[in-house]
Amino acid sequence: MSRRKKKEIIIENVKITGIADKGKAVGRDEDGVVYFVSDAVPGDVVNILRLKKRKGVYLGMVKDFVRYSPDRVKPVCEHFGVCGGCKWQHLDYAVQLQHKNQTVLDAMSRIAKIDTDCISPIKGADKIYQYRNKIEYSFSNKRWLTNEEIKSAGKIEQSPALGFHRAGAFEKVVDIMKCHLQDDLTNDIRNFIRDFADENRYTYYDTLNHHGFLRNIFLRNNVNDNWMITMVFGEKNLKEIHHLLDAVVDRFPRIEALYYIVNTKKNDSIFDQNPIHYHGEKYLKETLGAVNYKISPKSFFQTNTYQAVELFDIVEKYASLTGKENVYDLYTGIGSIALYLAKSVKQVVGIEEIEDAIKDAKINAELNNINNAVFYVGDVKNILTTEFAEKHGKPDVVITDPPRAGMHKDIIAMLLELESPSLVYVSCNPATQARDIVLLKEKYDVVKMQPVDMFPHTHHIENVALLKLKS
Ligand SMILES: C[S@@+](CC[C@H](N)C(=O)[O-])C[C@H]1O[C@@H](n2cnc3c(N)ncnc32)[C@H](O)[C@@H]1O
């Protein structure tokens, strides 16, 4: 039933039944019309404000709750709902996993049209908080104000903030006092820097007008509780930079490496910047399985160290290695998977388009005395050719771990030409993985699948598939 109120269209009694792409809730009204709804969870019954139609489905916003889902839990975070980082913290973790599982089952049955009996239940995380090894905080001269603050106090003086950018309002930052995604020291370091900055009257960055002294803090930690900090400043004021960094070093002995960057560009990206080493070690060390990694300020690294090991173990098991295999690792990043498997194979060949990541892969191969791994920089589409396979030998196993968009169809065509007996497809987007499987089915059967939860409280899902060449 719907009732009109001015120009608003309110749809009543929408039952929320599942989760759609990007974590939106899926609901149906009493006539079976489907809505993608923000801020609701499966099990809720809601009245919604109908918004525009996108790709044939109406979007909606919760107007009021008729009934709350029994699967709701009290979010642990004081910033929940404002920060936007952990969208599902108010949903029981077991139920989050069920929905992630269902997302994989749906993609594989509807898009890939495979028998879903080969899909094992999702591997959940033991550590559902403090699982990230990297967090970026931003300074802004404009704090994000909640609707409640604006309503209760009328006009509020603009104040600065240190925390996370609010989605959709790039110049505003939610002031974070406690984040649960990284070890708690992240909060002590960030809050200390904020207090020190305020005592010394340092200015926070103004993203609209491009000025201000303090811009970003990148905090990385390893499982042994050692830390790397990269502080980014918008102005080259060395006296003040040293004053702040010295205070941070004095206060936090767990900081193993400290860098700073003076970024006077308009954007926050540090990939074209030169981090200046200020204190301690040049690298943070981390171990995945038996492999040691040196992580520099700009290195790419799996963000959840604990679940990365689980993921790589599944890849290794699916690859059924005997020590004789020639393995290709497509989209290798810093070679994490390639190096993890190197001890169990004859040769591993990694391909990755980011030059700095390949530099790290080579440094890490050397650090671990791995001599049977070679790495190439470039687009997989251009590097993986018939000639490349002639040079390196046909693969016995191909591991592929593309970004969310999945693989280009030319790469899939090349994989079909190469006819590797096994293909292990790691994906962070089951929908594009299922689309790619449709093409791969020409020569491959899907034998096993294992979803893994790398990011509790978010909608992200990792899924590993084993495909075997048809006989
Ligand atoms: C999901 S990550 C995989 C990372 C790696 N397997 C790991 O476990 O750390 C995808 C990687 O593919 C790279 N990439 C994206 N498109 C690419 C392309 N067309 N050719 C080569 N590399 C690409 C990205 O830079 C990124 O490092």
The ligand as an SDF file (V2000), in Angstrom:
LIG
                    3D

 27 29  0  0  0  0  0  0  0  0999 V2000
   42.9880   -7.7520   -5.8590 C   0  0  0  0  0  0  0  0  0  0  0  0
   44.5770   -7.1290   -6.0620 S   0  0  0  0  0  0  0  0  0  0  0  0
   45.5270   -8.5930   -5.9820 C   0  0  0  0  0  0  0  0  0  0  0  0
   46.6980   -8.4710   -5.0900 C   0  0  0  0  0  0  0  0  0  0  0  0
   47.5500   -9.6990   -4.8170 C   0  0  0  0  0  0  0  0  0  0  0  0
   47.1340  -10.9120   -5.4560 N   0  0  0  0  0  0  0  0  0  0  0  0
   47.6690   -9.8890   -3.3120 C   0  0  0  0  0  0  0  0  0  0  0  0
   47.1920  -10.8960   -2.8040 O   0  0  0  0  0  0  0  0  0  0  0  0
   48.2080   -9.0040   -2.6390 O   0  0  0  0  0  0  0  0  0  0  0  0
   44.5850   -6.7740   -7.7820 C   0  0  0  0  0  0  0  0  0  0  0  0
   45.8950   -6.2760   -8.3280 C   0  0  0  0  0  0  0  0  0  0  0  0
   45.7860   -6.1970   -9.7480 O   0  0  0  0  0  0  0  0  0  0  0  0
   46.4740   -5.0570  -10.2100 C   0  0  0  0  0  0  0  0  0  0  0  0
   45.8860   -4.7800  -11.5460 N   0  0  0  0  0  0  0  0  0  0  0  0
   44.6950   -4.2430  -11.8240 C   0  0  0  0  0  0  0  0  0  0  0  0
   44.4480   -4.2710  -13.1460 N   0  0  0  0  0  0  0  0  0  0  0  0
   45.5290   -4.8530  -13.7220 C   0  0  0  0  0  0  0  0  0  0  0  0
   45.8760   -5.1780  -15.0550 C   0  0  0  0  0  0  0  0  0  0  0  0
   45.0340   -4.9200  -16.0630 N   0  0  0  0  0  0  0  0  0  0  0  0
   47.0500   -5.7620  -15.3040 N   0  0  0  0  0  0  0  0  0  0  0  0
   47.9050   -6.0350  -14.2650 C   0  0  0  0  0  0  0  0  0  0  0  0
   47.6270   -5.7510  -12.9770 N   0  0  0  0  0  0  0  0  0  0  0  0
   46.4590   -5.1800  -12.7040 C   0  0  0  0  0  0  0  0  0  0  0  0
   46.2440   -4.0340   -9.1340 C   0  0  0  0  0  0  0  0  0  0  0  0
   47.2430   -3.0550   -9.1530 O   0  0  0  0  0  0  0  0  0  0  0  0
   46.2970   -4.8890   -7.8700 C   0  0  0  0  0  0  0  0  0  0  0  0
   47.6110   -4.9600   -7.3620 O   0  0  0  0  0  0  0  0  0  0  0  0
  1  2  1  0
  2  3  1  0
  2 10  1  0
  3  4  1  0
  4  5  1  0
  5  6  1  0
  5  7  1  0
  7  8  2  0
  7  9  1  0
 10 11  1  0
 11 12  1  0
 11 26  1  0
 12 13  1  0
 13 14  1  0
 13 24  1  0
 14 15  1  0
 14 23  1  0
 15 16  2  0
 16 17  1  0
 17 18  1  0
 17 23  2  0
 18 19  1  0
 18 20  2  0
 20 21  1  0
 21 22  2  0
 22 23  1  0
 24 25  1  0
 24 26  1  0
 26 27  1  0
M  CHG  2   2   1   9  -1
M  END
$$$$
